[in-house]
Amino acid sequence: MIRFTDWLVSSVRRGVTQSAYQVRVASTAAKLSAGKADIWDSGRTAGAESTQVPYAGPALTSATRYHWQVRVPTFPGRTAQWTSA
């Protein structure tokens, strides 16, 4: 099983915790920057996990580079920014 290594959530506000995440995977960084996850998009997933999150997309090809991003919703009604591609 393939798993994403980890990400770190930080905030200038105290007491901020992660309650959901969204991961997307693309064949190129340019596609991610354009908002196109041509390999897989987890959709918004409830959970506080930020390490060893399982990849649940189509089978990946060996010796191929994949690019991924994650975003964590910040406050109710606010959309988080994607990490850098």
Buried (B, 14 or more C-beta within 10 A) or exposed (E): EEEBEEBEBEEEEEEEEBEBBBBBBBBBBEBBBEEBBEBBBBEEEEEEBBEEBEBEBEEEEEEEEBBBBBBBBBEEEEEBEBEEB
